[in-house]
Structure formats: structure tokens, C-alpha cells
Amino acid sequence: MCMITADEKRFILANAYVPEHSVDLMPSVSGGEPFLIDGYFGCHKGEEIILVGYPLQHKFDANELGTFVDQMRKKFNPSTISLIAPELSKQFTSSCMENECDDYYTLNIHD
């Protein structure tokens, strides 16, 4: 099991920009243990991994996310990976059992 430190939690909260970056919400909903690896936040529970594919440190890149998911497969050997991301790399679209899309809107609020 992985565990995030207090510094990692502060880092996640300081850089969060999607609701799934909530360090308190995701573990309570998933029942998993939170982790922060290479700027990605996720939860691990048994043979399942939930990954938030919105990187905390840099701009999103679908190919980089694909490489990261491959690393997580090797590290955790999960039977299931649940992933939320702006898009999937082509290497995953054929292996997905379920794929849903949502529309999100942002508001710029000043003052």
C-alpha cells in the first residue's frame, strides 16, 4: 500500500484543478489508499487502481499518460484500472471495457 505524506497532500491541494484531486473525497469514495506518483494522484485498493489522469505539475499529454498507466500496471499488477482523463491514448481505446464521456464547463470568476 502507498500512503501520501502531509507534504504530498499539501502539494495536491495546492495544485488541484479537478474535483477528483480531492485528497479526502477520493479515498472515502473508493475505499482505497491514496498515492502520488510522478505528479499523478490516485487510489489503490486490493487489485484495483483509480487514476486521476489530470497531472498536477504539467500540461496533459495523452502519450505520457499511457506510459504512466503502463508503469502503474507493472507496479501494482491490478485487475482493474479506473481512469478519468481528458482523453485516452490510442493504445487504450481498444482495451477499454467501458468508456464514457462527460462535458465540463468552467467559469472564470473575477472579484
C-alpha positions as CSV (number, residue, x, y, z in Angstrom):
1,M,0.0,0.0,0.0
2,C,1.1,3.5,-0.7
3,M,0.4,6.4,1.6
4,I,0.7,10.1,0.9
5,T,2.6,12.3,3.3
6,A,1.4,15.6,4.7
7,D,3.7,17.5,2.3
8,E,2.3,15.5,-0.7
9,K,-1.3,16.2,0.5
10,R,-0.5,20.0,0.6
11,F,1.1,19.7,-2.8
12,I,-2.0,18.0,-4.3
13,L,-4.4,20.5,-2.7
14,A,-2.2,23.5,-3.9
15,N,-2.2,22.2,-7.5
16,A,-5.7,20.6,-7.7
17,Y,-7.9,21.7,-10.6
18,V,-10.5,18.9,-10.9
19,P,-12.8,17.6,-8.2
20,E,-11.1,14.2,-8.4
21,H,-7.9,15.7,-7.0
22,S,-9.7,15.9,-3.6
23,V,-7.4,14.0,-1.2
24,D,-10.2,13.5,1.3
25,L,-13.0,12.6,-1.2
26,M,-11.4,10.1,-3.4
27,P,-10.2,7.7,-0.7
28,S,-13.5,7.9,1.1
29,V,-15.5,7.2,-2.1
30,S,-13.1,4.4,-3.4
31,G,-12.2,2.9,-0.1
32,G,-8.6,2.9,-1.4
33,E,-5.3,4.1,-0.2
34,P,-4.2,7.4,-1.8
35,F,-0.9,7.8,-3.6
36,L,1.0,10.5,-5.5
37,I,3.4,9.2,-8.2
38,D,5.1,11.3,-10.8
39,G,2.7,14.1,-10.4
40,Y,-0.4,11.9,-10.7
41,F,-2.9,11.3,-7.9
42,G,-4.8,8.1,-7.4
43,C,-6.0,5.4,-5.1
44,H,-5.1,1.8,-4.7
45,K,-7.4,-0.9,-3.2
46,G,-6.7,-4.6,-3.5
47,E,-6.5,-5.4,-7.2
48,E,-8.0,-2.1,-8.3
49,I,-6.4,1.3,-9.1
50,I,-8.2,4.5,-9.6
51,L,-6.1,7.1,-11.5
52,V,-6.7,10.8,-11.9
53,G,-5.2,11.4,-15.4
54,Y,-5.0,15.1,-14.9
55,P,-1.3,15.8,-14.0
56,L,-0.7,18.1,-11.1
57,Q,2.6,19.5,-12.3
58,H,2.4,19.9,-16.0
59,K,0.2,20.1,-19.1
60,F,-1.7,16.9,-20.0
61,D,-0.2,14.7,-22.7
62,A,-2.1,11.5,-23.7
63,N,1.0,9.6,-24.7
64,E,2.7,10.4,-21.3
65,L,-0.4,9.2,-19.5
66,G,-0.2,6.0,-21.5
67,T,3.3,5.5,-20.3
68,F,2.3,6.3,-16.8
69,V,-0.6,3.8,-16.9
70,D,1.9,1.1,-18.1
71,Q,4.1,1.9,-15.2
72,M,1.2,1.5,-12.8
73,R,0.3,-1.8,-14.3
74,K,3.8,-3.1,-13.6
75,K,4.0,-1.6,-10.1
76,F,0.5,-2.7,-8.8
77,N,-0.5,-5.5,-11.2
78,P,-4.1,-4.5,-10.9
79,S,-7.0,-6.5,-12.4
80,T,-8.9,-3.2,-12.9
81,I,-7.8,0.3,-13.7
82,S,-10.4,3.1,-13.5
83,L,-9.2,6.2,-15.1
84,I,-10.5,9.7,-15.5
85,A,-8.7,11.8,-18.1
86,P,-9.3,14.5,-20.7
87,E,-8.6,11.9,-23.4
88,L,-7.1,8.4,-23.8
89,S,-4.1,7.5,-25.8
90,K,-4.9,5.2,-28.8
91,Q,-3.2,2.2,-27.0
92,F,-6.0,2.1,-24.5
93,T,-9.1,2.7,-26.6
94,S,-9.3,-0.8,-27.8
95,S,-8.7,-2.4,-24.4
96,C,-11.3,-0.3,-22.5
97,M,-14.3,-2.3,-21.3
98,E,-16.3,0.9,-20.7
99,N,-15.7,4.3,-22.0
100,E,-17.9,7.3,-21.1
101,C,-17.6,11.0,-22.0
102,D,-18.8,13.9,-20.0
103,D,-18.9,17.6,-20.8
104,Y,-17.4,20.0,-18.3
105,Y,-17.7,23.7,-18.3
106,T,-15.6,26.2,-16.4
107,L,-16.4,29.7,-15.3
108,N,-13.8,32.4,-14.9
109,I,-14.9,34.3,-11.7
110,H,-13.3,37.6,-11.1
111,D,-13.5,39.5,-7.8
